Amino acid sequence: MAAPVGNQYYLLRSKDGRDRIFDSPEDMAEQINEYFQWCLLNPLMEAQVIKGRVIEEDERDGEVVKVTKNHEMVEVPKMRPFTLEGLCNYIDIGVSTFKDYEKRKDFSWVTTRARQIIDNQQFEGAASGFLNPSIIARKLGLADHQKVGRDDDAMTAEELRQELAQIKKEIADES
């Protein structure tokens, strides 16, 4: 059923649009800092096999027994990279919403700072070998690009043959 023509239901609304996720840039900055802290306190864990003899003492039936193993499986903490996607997941917004906050003058310092910290942590992690340099270089837009194709001033195969023939002739004339 449609609303009657000429109604003024809109006057009953106390506000327009939905509530903002962050009331102030400071609120957003606090949430962003919590994400960075969470990443540092929750590293990724990698299972690694430690080779060599590992001797442990184990108490069995009241006696201490030495146990020898050839290898042992251990969990090794690995650096968790800061990412914009991870940040957005943590603060429960979409990447597009983050980009909308970037456009707002009052939030630009917070979003710029967050991106700088993310990029810096990724770069330093890759440079020190904690993160995969190839993946991080691509993520940061630092990957080497090779131009495939012909430049305008490149020689054709026929022009190259002619140039080579000319060089050979000059060498032969000098001898």
Secondary structure, DSSP 8 states (H G I E B T S, - for coil): ----TT--GGGG-S-SS---S-SSHHHHHHHHHHHHHHHHHS-EEEEEEEEEEEEEEEEETTEEEEEEEEEEEEEEEE-----HHHHHHHHT--HHHHHHHHHSTTTHHHHHHHHHHHHHHHHHHHHTTSS-HHHHHHHTT-------S--TT---HHHHHHHHHHHHHHHHHH-
